[in-house]
Amino acid sequence: MSAPAASAPPTPGPAPRSAPAPVSPASRRIALGVIATGLLMTVLDGSIVTVAMPAIQDDLGFSPAGLSWVVNAYLIAFGSLLLLAGRLGDLIGRRHMFVAGTAVFTAASLLAGVAASPGVLIAARFLQGVGSAMASAVGLGILVTLFTEPGERARAIALFSFTGAAGASIGQVLGGVLTDGLSWHWIFFINLPIGLAALLVAVRVLPADRGEGRAAGADVIGALLVTAGLMLGIYTVVEVEKDGWMSAPTLGLGSLTLVLLTAFVVRQATARTPLMPLRILRSRSVSGANLVQVLMVAALYSFQVLVALYLQNVLGYGAAATGLAMLPAAVVIGAVSLGVSARLSARFGDRNVLLAGLVLLIGVLGLLTRVPVHAHYVTDLLPVMLLAAGFGLALPALTALGMSGAGDGDAGLASGLFNTTQQIGMAIGVAVLSTLAATRTDTLLADGLGRAEALTGGYHLAFTVGTGLLVAAFGLAFVVLRRPGRTPTA
């Protein structure tokens, strides 16, 4: 795609996106490192906080209900703003959006680290979510425009996916070490040198893209509808465990969410310059990959979070020991995603690699449905950690499919959409699986079982439902993604 001539007279309608200047291979690799670093900060921030929450509660005096908002404030801002941030990145330039988001996240991390009251910390977490959404929404968009050759792109996506998958396990270990060795404040302060370094490198190596310009239209009404709908929907989901599925608040807010999101879809079908052109959903690879991701991420919440709770609440592991126990999963995910996933995708296609990864993940949760109360790590849990290699196959392939139907002008939007469905899947996993586990545990306690047995029974139910979600994801991928898509050339 060529850049518009400098002397061309202005014309009505959206301005064509200017072609970025050629980037050297070395600069592309550094840019990939910057994008991966931005993702790593986001993922670390999500997992590192969970380990430090007891210390935060003791220090700042959070109530049990208020403490959950240390996580929820971040999740609501992050999940609801991704789609808007992705489209704005297409309009004003993805580098500008990435740099601005990294700056907001870094500044908010400083505010969170010095917070001396619950209100300040919750506000800082919300701002962290805003910054993460701005940077994360365009990260994949920058990546797919930097790496256009299929083999290079597959390797870049594999590294990007590994960063996200491994970051969660690293965060749990790091959170325990920092909290025990220094204080909970340092789980936020650690973002400062990383964020500043990423900013300094990003402005030098990320390709400058002018974007489509404001003439392409920001669709303010559509932006308000989708942001309000997603924010309200995620809030409703994270409050389900407290209010219940059939309570008046859940039903009322859920109905309002549906009204807002339906109005957004209608608006996108009729607006002259829609925020999310519905054409992007006509691609089977884009729409199918996003649906598969919702199911897969919802199921894998039970692995990432509930396994950690099982290790601590049933087996008595500490925070750092829990992170170390889950480290083999991060290692095999990294080895597979960085070492073989790109080669397998080049040989067998993204769809087949995705299906193989889903089969392994079904094995992971299937084994966990039978994990005993008095488990031995080597025989009962280590095989589960090793089978997590399926995530190293599934996520890079799914990411490639999710971006494959988007042209250069929609890369930021496709990236924002893919990240949004990831957050929706996580919110569904939090609501459904944690609620099922808690309800089942309460029932078993009422029946006279001991605490460890009741907790294990609750986790078993969550793992069983998670297995079913993965089976549904496999079936959907098999049917909808039967023709693997390739990324169109700009």
C-alpha positions, 0 to 999 in steps of 0.5 A: 500500500503506497502513501498518499502523494504530498501534493494531493488535494484534500478529499472528503472521507477517511484519509488513507493510512500512511505507509510506515518507513521501512524498518531494519531487521535489528530495529524490528527485533528491538520493537518486538522486545518493546511490545513484549515488555509492554505485555509482560508488565500488563500480565505481571501486574495482574498476577503479582497483585493477587499474591500481595493482597493479604499484605495490602489488606493488613496495611491499608485496612481494606474490608474483605469486599473492598479488597476485591476492587484492587483487582476489579478496578483494573479489570473493568478499566482494562477490559472495557477500553480495549476496543476503543483504544484499538480503533483510536490507535488506527486513527491517530497512529498506533505508536502514539497510542502505545507510548501514551498507554505505557506512560499512563501505566507507569505513572499510575504504578508510581501512584499505586506504590505510594498509596496510603489509603484504599481509595487512592490505591483503587483509583491508581489501579483503575488508571493502570487498567486505562494505560494497559488498555491503550498499550495492549490494544495496539501491540498486536497491530504494530507486530503484524505490520512490522513482520509481514513475512509468514515465517517471521510473523509466526515466530514474533507471535510465538514470542508475544504469546509466550510472554503473556503465558509465562508472565502469569507464573513469573508474577506469582513467584516475583510477587511472593519474593517482593512482598516477603522480602521488601513490601507490597509497595514494590510490586508496583515500584518494579514497573517504574524502571521497566516502563521508563526503559520501554518508553525510551526505546519505543519512541526510537524503534517503533515505526511512525504511522500517521494513522487514518486521521480524525477525518476517518471518524471516531464515532463518539456515540458508538464509543460511549455505547460499547465502553459503557456496555463492556464496563457495566457487563464486566462489573456485573460479572465480577459481582456475581459471586456476591449477588448471585446469578438470579438476583435483581442487581445481576438481572437488571445490570445484565439486561442493561448491558445487553441493551447497550451492546445491542445498540452498539451493534445497530449503531455500527451497522448504520454509522457513516464512520463506525468505531468497529466496522462490522466487515471485520467480523465477516472473516471466519478466522477473525470471528471464529478465533475470537469465539474460541478464545472466549471459551478457552480463556474462561476454561483456563482461568480454572488452571491459572487461578484455581490450581494456585488456590488448591496448592495454598488452601488444600496442600498448604503451599506458601505464595512463593512455593505456589509460584515455583510449583507452577513454574514448570508450566511456564517453562514448557509453554515457553519451550513449545511456543518459542521452539516449535509452534511456529515451525508446526504452524508453517508445516501443518497450518494454524488451525491444526496446531490450535486443535492439537493444543486444545487436545492437550489442554483438555487433558490438563483439566481432565486430570485435575478433575481427579486430583486428590486431597493429599496429592503428591506433586511429582505424580499428581501435579507435575504431569498436569504442568507438563501438559500445559505445553498445549497452551504454547501451541494453542495461543500463538495459533489462535492469535495468528488466526485472530489477526489473519483477516485484518488488513493494515488499516484494521490491524489496531481494531483487530488487536483491540477486539482480540484483547477484548474477547480475552478479557471477556473470557477471563471475566466469564471464567472468574464469575462462572468457575469461582462461583461454582467452586464456592457453591459446591464447597459450601454444600459439601461443608454443610454435608459434614466434609472437612475443609480440605475435602470440601474445597477439593470437591469445589475445585473438581466441579470447576475443572469439570466445567472448564473441561467442557468449555475446552471441548466446546472450543475444540468443536467450534474451532474444528467447524468454523476454522476449517479453512485456516486463513492467511494474513492478507498482504497490505 
